[in-house]
Structures are given as structure tokens and as C-alpha cells.
Amino acid sequence: MLKLVVHRLGLGVLTLFAASALIFVGTEILPGDLASAILQNSATPESLAKLRLDLGLDRPAILRFFDWLFGALRGDFGHSLANGRDVLEEIAPRFANTMFLAAYAAIVAVPLAVGLGLLAAIRQGGVFDRLINLFTLMTISVPEYFLAYLLIKFVAVDLGWFPSLANVSPDSSFADRLYYAFLPMLTLVLVIVAHMMRMTRASVLSVMASPYIEMAILKGLTKSRIVVRHALPNALAPIIAVVALNLAYLIVGVVVVETVFVYPGLGQLMVDEVSKHDVPVVQACGLIFAATFILLNMTADILAILSNPRLRQPR
Amino acid sequence: MKKNAMRLFGYKVSIPAQIGIAVVAINLLVALLAPLIAPFDQATPVGDAWADPDAQHWLGLDNVGRDILSRLIYGARMSIGLSLIITALSFAIGVIAGFAASVAGGWVDQALSRLVDLLLWMPTLIFAFVVLSVLGSALPVLIVTIAVLDSTKVFRLARSVAMNIVSLEFVEAARLRGEGWWWIVTREILPNAVPPLTAEFGLRFCFTFLFIAALSFLGLGVQPPDADWGSMVKDYRDMINFGSAAPLYPAAAIATLTIGVNFVVDWMLSIHSRGQGEGA
């Protein structure tokens, strides 16, 4: 099992490296070069030459890639083209905000989804089960901003319970943050709960079809005891996988939700900087998002290996 | 089973599927006939900004006094048309590469598969951001970027479907007959790969459609003066704080079409899995 885990870790590191290369290549594939793309129409030969020198574009791409990558590993992402500020200083507080929102949503969503999924499995075919199915289909196909504006319209504007803008400031208290970020959190929860719940239900039900469950039924155990004590442990691996997948999705889905609620997170920053062609900031944000995404997926795989009883014994 | 259930091409059509087909058909018609249906022009102001709905302007006027209903109708054209073009392109790339990988095998397959694995590890939205930050959001850039990113998913399905078909006897027979690879791909593999690929087309369309709408909503997709549903949500978003439901109309249009297409895809998949025993 240790071998499997180490193998998976190695693969994760390799993927991270590949993803960083991809992010770098993504900015190299343009016709012309970065300097002319940044300056667009305002380019003069002099300003172009100066910017090329500033960006170090006179050096081969492969060297620049490793400079950038090793810089990033030390926390040096270069300087913003828009305002010359250090990229790390720019993104660090934003990243903390984004992680706060994602964690907030995850803490609410995961227990809710697993609980409702189990309930749906216990009451399979019942009214509750059907309602959940319908609700899931709705939230899966509906874009995040539709849910977000529905919530703003009814909960924030009509009822006035929560603010429609989540512009938390660095000195907001923890309670304030929870309050301001409530609607963004709720939107994210609605988006990810459905999928997790459905997968929980499906994997529990597939275990319920196995002979040892039949044995438990014949012993006369109650339905809920069978589901929770007998079926759930064996259904855990796929549930963990889908939870991690949804948390990874959360990291990306956060971009849209942050924009809707004007929440000062990394996603909102990235969107702003993309339209300003501020490549160093975009690269840094992209690298952080991609790394979080890959790390979460890797953790999921490793947890799945660890939670699989068949892999626990050394062969 | 009801005796008098509705049938289409000899298949029973469930209630959700009927709703889905109706929604898709209405949307396509509106998109095709936009200039005939729309009561006003999409780009010309016809009254005061944010005028309330009345008998002439059913949904009211927008931030520069344009008729919201007309913009919704023209927006259907942009949103649906663009998504169809992108999905078609991504299918062309993905299916050709996937079939090539399965027929050629060996290093071609290895190289293509590893490249696709790599792209699949990146969150699509984030990678699109990186490319758009350099190239800007012109329509051709959007089309090619999203099509290439999305073709990785098509590639995976096309390859696995083709792999299953390639190993069957009739392909072996064609090879022994001395048919070239072109014959094998177009006459042996393609006809058998159509059912799973059609359902996938619906799903990829939904994905592309939501993706383009999200980009436009973030201001990085379709640029003004062109209107699509995503950018309409963005343009009208501030009005929500004044009690107007304006951003909800285009957002609801996006949601309805996506749900409709999903209903149709579910139905197609259920037909397919009944016919062949195994789903795609």
C-alpha cells in the first residue's frame, strides 16, 4: 500500500510540474510576443524593446520557464505589469479570503450532502428520494450566477436578511466575515451538495446489493443500522473521491461566485487581471488554482487507497 | 406501461424527454428566426433606461433603453450559435484524433493520450483565463481555445468507443480484405460510434454553452456590442439591488435550455442502453 501511496505522490508532483509548464506555454503560444500583446495598439518600437528587456524576453523560453518556476517555489512571482506591485503581496490576502469562503462552504456542504445522501438511500424510491433527484438535476444544470441572483433577489433584497455584497475588509471580525460571506457560501453549497448527495446515495445503494447486506437484513437488523454500520464503510472510497472532486470544483466555481458578490478573493482578482492583460498576476493565480486543484485530487486518491480495506494488507 | 405513449422514431418518449425536446426546438427556432420574431432591434434604444414592462415592451427596457425581450431573442442566436460552432469544432478535433489514436495505436496513441491526460488535469476555466489574458477575447480566439480544451473530453470518449469497435471481427475482416485505414474509419467505425457520440454531443453542448455564458458573464467572453445571454446577466446585474428581475431573465433562459438538453440526452442514453445492453 505504501508503494501505491508513494507512486501516487510522485505522479502528483509530476502533474504539478506539467501544469506549471502548461500555464507558461499558454502565454507563449501567441503570434508575436508577450510585449506586443501587452502594449496592443499603443506599442512603439522603443516601448516594445524596453518592455521586452524588462520581461527578459531576450532569453530563451526554457530558461525563463525555470526562472519563473523556481521563483514561484520561493514565493517570488515577479511584479504586476499593471501597478508594479509584488505579485505575492497582491495575491496573499486574496488567497486567504478565497480559502476562507471555500472552507466555509465545504464545512457546511460535506456533512449535509453525506447526511442527505444516506437518508435518500434509506428511503430509496420514496417521495423524499424523488424530490432530491429533481432538485439535483436542477442545481447541476443551472449556472451558479442564476442561483446567486435568485438568492440576492429574494433573500437579500426582498427579505433583507443578508447583504448582497460580500465586500469584507481585512479588519472585519470573524463573525462579520461569516455574516457577509453567507450568501456566497450558500450559493456554492447549493451547487456542490447535489452532486455529492447523488454519489453518496448511488455508492451506498450499490453496496446494498451485495450478499453480506442481505445477510444483515436476514439477521433482522434495522434499515438505518445496515446503511450506517454495514454499507457506509464500504461505500466510503467513492464518497471521498466525489467529495474531493467537488471541493476541487469549489476552487474553480468560486471565481464566478466571487464576481457576483464582489467578494475580494483570488478568483475576482484573476478575472480583473485577465482583462488588463496583466500576465504575471494571471500566471501566479493560475498556478495557485491549478496546484490546489491537483493537490485536492491527489489527496482524494490517497484517501481512497487508505480507506480501501482490500489494500490495507501488504501483498 | 401506457399503451398510447408518444413515440418518436419508434421510441417511447418520456414526459421529461417531451419537455426537453420542446424546449430545445423552441430555442432553436427563436435563434434561427430572431430578426422575424424580435419586436424591436437589439442595438437601438427605444425609450428611457430601465423603463418598466408595459404592453409594448413585455420585459421592460435595459440600461441604455433597449428592449430586453428583443435582446433576449437575439442573444439566443449568439449564445446557441457560438456554442454549436465550438462543440462542432471540438468534435471534429476530438473524434479525428481519437479515431486516429485507436486505429494507429502504438506511439501515436501514447503521445495523444498523454497530452490529453495533461490537459485534463488543468481546470478548464483557469487555463482559458491564462490564454485569454494574452490573446484577448476576440470571437475566433474564444472559439478555438474552448474547442481545443473541450476536445480532450471528446477524444477520450471517441478513443474508447473506437477501441471497442476496432477489436471486433468485422473490422478484422475488413483489414484482411485489404481495406485502407480511411475505409475502416469511415465505413466500419464511424457508423457504429454514432449513437454514443450523439449523446455526448448534447452533453458537450451544455458544457460549452454554460462555459461561454460564464466567460461572458465575467466580461471575458462575447464582447459588446454583440449580446449573448451571459453578458446580458453581467450588464443587468446591478439592477437586482433595486428590485428589478432583469438579470434573472437571461440567466433563466440559460438554465432552461441546459435542463432541456439534459432531458433529451438522458432520453437518448436510455434508448441506447436498452438497445445495446450497455450504456456509452
Interface residues (C-beta under 8 A of the other chain):
Chain A: T15 A18 A19 L22 I23 G26 T27 I29 L30 L34 A37 L137 M138 I140 S141 V142 P143 E144 Y145 F146 Y149 L150 I152 K153 V157 D158 S164 A248 I251 V252 V255 V256 T259 V260 M270 V271 E273 V274 S275 H277 D278 V279 V282 Q283 C285 G286 F289 A290 F293 I294 N297
Chain B: L118 L119 W121 M122 P123 L125 I126 F127 F129 V130 V131 L132 S133 V134 L135 G136 C206 L210 A213 A214 F217 L218 G219 L220 V233 R237 I240 N241 G243 A245 P247 L248 A251 A252 I254 A255 T258 I259 N262
